[in-house]
Amino acid sequence: MIRLSAAAVFVLTGLALPARATEWMDCGDAEKTVSMRMLLGAMDVIAVNTIEIEAAGKTWSTGGANGAIRITTGQAFETADQIWVDVTDENVGQVVAKLRLFKASDDTEGLENSYAAAGTLSLPGLGVWAISCSGP
């Protein structure tokens, strides 16, 4: 009976917590030759859920769907004005991509252009691109 009560309290507490949303950040270069998408969790720290990269006729994904080369998040770091994400192969043996962004925001009410993020995406052995991002 005590175990059942404890389980019920645990379930009800979980239901009472607010839902955390996730949003996509889409990055790419002006010529549309490279793109990187990240599904980010809404948390106090950066939480990268999914990554998809396309460049040089290749596709990488943390899910590995549709024949994409499987990758994983090596590390992710965010401050008030920067985002750094390193992506590795699925065995965490080599770096596949390095994303380095600077971001700025202005929360003035009614302001149309209130967020910007831009920087570089490096894919070792394939190249480095200047990119801009939209979202989250």
Summary of the structure (lengths in Angstrom):
residues: 136
radius of gyration: 18.4
end to end distance: 45.4
largest distance: 64.2
contacts: 362
relative contact order: 0.18
helix: 13%
strand: 54%
